[in-house]
Amino acid sequence: MISRNLKATYYSLTGPIMYINGTIKRKFKNYKGILKVQLGPGQKNYIDGWINVDANILTCKPDIWADLKNKLPFRNDSVDFIYSHHFIEHLPNLQFHFNEMFRCLKKGGKIRVGGPNGDCAIERFVNNDFNWFSDFPDKRNSIGGKLENFIFCRQEHLTILTFSYLEELATNAGFSEIRKCKPKIETNYPDFIDNQVLSKESENNFENPHTLIIEATK
């Protein structure tokens, strides 16, 4: 895991350039046809046929280089589908981000957003279920330590994600038809979320999933 100090240095040096690049894309780039966008694919989850947006150009190759803490690099009412997986928990202002997704989507556009499942983590903590938690990023011996490890991941995660919280954020942004889906095996939008996308979602416990997924419509 890259140190927080190194990440801070990277963003301080590249942040202004990414801001300018994102602004130029938003104001001047026009896309034709169906526009599917993935936010924060990281190193391993690039999706062919989608526009993949990421701030990391050192270990991955995004289609658009932009810091996703800022406004998204797309025009109003221009995107058909937005997908992100284990990304939003790293953002400092989730309401701003949901508002931005809503702004970019066409009327009837969709989102699928996933991250660490705070609901299941709390339930498994209350049930003293040590086996549900992993030793990533650090080995912890107490159930409280395992919960903290999962939720905050050495302070890489800035918030806890629960369905009620994500539902509130999406509702405040203007989304409707907000639904919870099982990772890897379930979607309400099979025209967009096909096996190529689902196969990239990691999960092995569908009764008590480690990932919380919501889908919603503009």
C-alpha positions as CSV (number, residue, x, y, z in Angstrom):
1,M,0.0,0.0,0.0
2,I,1.4,3.4,-1.0
3,S,2.1,5.7,2.0
4,R,-0.2,8.6,2.6
5,N,2.7,11.1,2.5
6,L,3.7,9.9,-1.0
7,K,0.1,10.2,-2.2
8,A,-0.1,13.7,-0.7
9,T,3.1,14.7,-2.6
10,Y,1.7,13.2,-5.8
11,Y,-1.6,15.1,-5.6
12,S,0.1,18.4,-4.6
13,L,2.3,18.2,-7.7
14,T,-0.2,16.9,-10.2
15,G,-3.5,18.4,-8.8
16,P,-3.4,21.7,-10.7
17,I,-2.6,19.8,-14.0
18,M,-5.5,17.3,-13.4
19,Y,-7.8,20.2,-12.6
20,I,-7.0,21.9,-15.9
21,N,-7.3,18.7,-17.8
22,G,-10.6,17.9,-16.3
23,T,-12.0,21.4,-17.0
24,I,-10.9,21.2,-20.7
25,K,-12.5,17.8,-21.1
26,R,-15.7,19.0,-19.5
27,K,-16.0,22.2,-21.6
28,F,-14.8,21.1,-25.0
29,K,-15.0,17.3,-25.3
30,N,-18.1,15.9,-27.1
31,Y,-18.8,12.2,-27.1
32,K,-21.1,10.4,-29.7
33,G,-23.3,7.4,-29.0
34,I,-23.7,5.6,-25.7
35,L,-21.3,7.0,-23.1
36,K,-20.4,4.6,-20.3
37,V,-18.0,5.9,-17.6
38,Q,-16.0,4.1,-14.9
39,L,-14.7,6.2,-12.1
40,G,-11.5,5.1,-10.3
41,P,-10.7,1.8,-12.0
42,G,-7.2,1.7,-10.4
43,Q,-4.6,-0.7,-11.8
44,K,-6.7,-3.8,-12.5
45,N,-10.3,-2.9,-13.3
46,Y,-10.0,-1.1,-16.6
47,I,-13.2,-1.9,-18.7
48,D,-12.9,-2.0,-22.5
49,G,-15.4,0.1,-24.3
50,W,-15.9,2.4,-21.3
51,I,-14.3,5.8,-20.6
52,N,-12.1,5.0,-17.5
53,V,-11.3,8.1,-15.4
54,D,-8.6,8.0,-12.7
55,A,-6.0,10.3,-11.0
56,N,-3.3,7.6,-11.2
57,I,-1.1,7.7,-14.3
58,L,1.9,6.0,-12.6
59,T,0.6,2.4,-12.3
60,C,-2.6,2.5,-14.5
61,K,-3.5,4.1,-17.8
62,P,-6.8,5.9,-17.6
63,D,-8.6,7.3,-20.7
64,I,-9.1,10.6,-18.8
65,W,-6.6,11.8,-16.2
66,A,-8.5,13.7,-13.6
67,D,-8.8,14.1,-9.8
68,L,-12.3,12.9,-9.0
69,K,-12.5,15.0,-5.9
70,N,-13.2,17.8,-8.3
71,K,-16.1,18.3,-10.8
72,L,-16.4,15.3,-13.2
73,P,-14.8,15.9,-16.6
74,F,-18.1,15.6,-18.5
75,R,-20.7,18.0,-19.7
76,N,-24.2,18.3,-18.2
77,D,-26.6,15.6,-19.4
78,S,-24.0,13.8,-21.5
79,V,-23.4,10.4,-19.8
80,D,-25.6,7.3,-20.0
81,F,-24.1,5.2,-17.2
82,I,-21.6,5.7,-14.4
83,Y,-20.0,2.9,-12.5
84,S,-17.5,2.8,-9.7
85,H,-16.3,0.0,-7.4
86,H,-14.5,0.5,-4.1
87,F,-13.7,4.1,-4.9
88,I,-16.1,6.5,-3.3
89,E,-15.0,5.6,0.2
90,H,-11.7,7.5,-0.6
91,L,-13.5,10.8,-1.4
92,P,-13.8,13.7,1.1
93,N,-17.2,14.9,0.0
94,L,-19.7,12.2,-1.0
95,Q,-22.7,14.5,-1.5
96,F,-20.7,16.7,-3.9
97,H,-19.8,13.5,-5.8
98,F,-23.3,12.2,-6.0
99,N,-24.5,15.7,-7.2
100,E,-21.8,15.6,-9.9
101,M,-22.8,12.1,-11.1
102,F,-26.4,13.4,-11.3
103,R,-25.3,16.5,-13.3
104,C,-23.4,14.5,-15.9
105,L,-26.1,11.9,-16.5
106,K,-28.7,12.2,-19.2
107,K,-32.3,12.0,-18.1
108,G,-32.9,8.3,-17.4
109,G,-29.2,7.7,-16.9
110,K,-28.0,5.1,-14.4
111,I,-25.4,4.6,-11.7
112,R,-23.9,1.5,-10.1
113,V,-21.7,2.3,-7.1
114,G,-20.0,-0.1,-4.7
115,G,-17.8,0.0,-1.6
116,P,-17.0,-1.6,1.7
117,N,-20.2,-2.9,3.3
118,G,-20.6,-1.0,6.6
119,D,-24.0,-2.7,7.3
120,C,-22.6,-6.2,7.2
121,A,-19.4,-5.2,9.0
122,I,-21.4,-3.8,11.9
123,E,-23.7,-6.9,12.0
124,R,-20.7,-9.2,11.9
125,F,-19.1,-7.2,14.7
126,V,-22.2,-7.4,16.9
127,N,-22.3,-11.2,16.2
128,N,-18.6,-11.5,17.1
129,D,-17.9,-13.1,13.7
130,F,-14.1,-13.0,13.5
131,N,-14.0,-15.1,10.4
132,W,-15.9,-12.6,8.3
133,F,-13.1,-10.1,8.5
134,S,-9.7,-10.5,6.8
135,D,-6.3,-9.4,7.9
136,F,-6.0,-6.6,5.3
137,P,-4.4,-4.2,5.6
138,D,-3.2,-5.1,9.1
139,K,-3.6,-8.2,11.3
140,R,-5.8,-7.4,14.2
141,N,-6.7,-9.8,17.1
142,S,-9.8,-8.0,18.6
143,I,-13.2,-7.8,16.9
144,G,-13.1,-4.1,17.4
145,G,-9.7,-3.9,15.7
146,K,-11.0,-6.0,12.8
147,L,-14.0,-3.7,12.4
148,E,-11.7,-0.6,12.4
149,N,-9.4,-2.3,10.0
150,F,-12.2,-3.0,7.5
151,I,-13.9,0.3,7.7
152,F,-11.0,2.7,7.7
153,C,-8.1,0.7,6.1
154,R,-5.2,2.6,7.6
155,Q,-7.2,5.8,7.1
156,E,-7.3,5.3,3.4
157,H,-11.1,5.2,3.7
158,L,-12.6,8.5,4.8
159,T,-16.1,7.3,5.7
160,I,-18.3,4.3,6.4
161,L,-20.8,3.2,3.7
162,T,-24.2,1.9,4.7
163,F,-27.3,1.5,2.5
164,S,-29.2,4.2,4.4
165,Y,-26.4,6.7,4.0
166,L,-25.9,6.0,0.3
167,E,-29.7,6.1,-0.2
168,E,-29.7,9.5,1.5
169,L,-26.9,10.9,-0.7
170,A,-28.5,9.6,-3.9
171,T,-32.0,11.0,-2.9
172,N,-30.5,14.4,-2.0
173,A,-28.8,14.5,-5.4
174,G,-32.1,13.8,-7.2
175,F,-31.8,10.0,-8.0
176,S,-34.8,7.7,-7.9
177,E,-35.3,3.9,-8.0
178,I,-32.5,3.4,-5.5
179,R,-31.9,-0.3,-4.9
180,K,-29.3,-2.5,-3.3
181,C,-27.8,-5.3,-5.4
182,K,-25.6,-8.3,-4.7
183,P,-22.0,-7.8,-6.0
184,K,-20.8,-9.9,-8.9
185,I,-24.2,-11.6,-9.5
186,E,-27.0,-9.1,-9.6
187,T,-27.9,-5.9,-11.5
188,N,-31.1,-4.1,-12.7
189,Y,-29.3,-2.9,-15.8
190,P,-27.9,-5.9,-17.8
191,D,-27.6,-3.7,-20.9
192,F,-24.8,-1.9,-19.2
193,I,-23.5,-4.2,-16.4
194,D,-22.6,-7.3,-18.3
195,N,-20.3,-10.2,-17.4
196,Q,-17.2,-8.2,-18.3
197,V,-18.1,-5.8,-15.5
198,L,-19.5,-8.2,-12.9
199,S,-16.4,-10.5,-13.3
200,K,-14.2,-7.6,-12.0
201,E,-16.2,-7.4,-8.7
202,S,-14.6,-9.4,-5.9
203,E,-17.0,-11.3,-3.5
204,N,-17.2,-14.8,-2.1
205,N,-19.9,-14.3,0.6
206,F,-23.3,-13.5,-1.0
207,E,-25.2,-14.0,2.2
208,N,-23.2,-11.4,4.1
209,P,-21.3,-9.6,1.3
210,H,-18.2,-7.5,2.0
211,T,-19.2,-5.1,-0.8
212,L,-22.3,-2.9,-0.7
213,I,-23.7,-2.1,-4.1
214,I,-26.5,0.4,-5.0
215,E,-28.0,1.3,-8.4
216,A,-30.2,4.3,-9.1
217,T,-31.7,6.3,-12.0
218,K,-31.8,10.0,-12.8
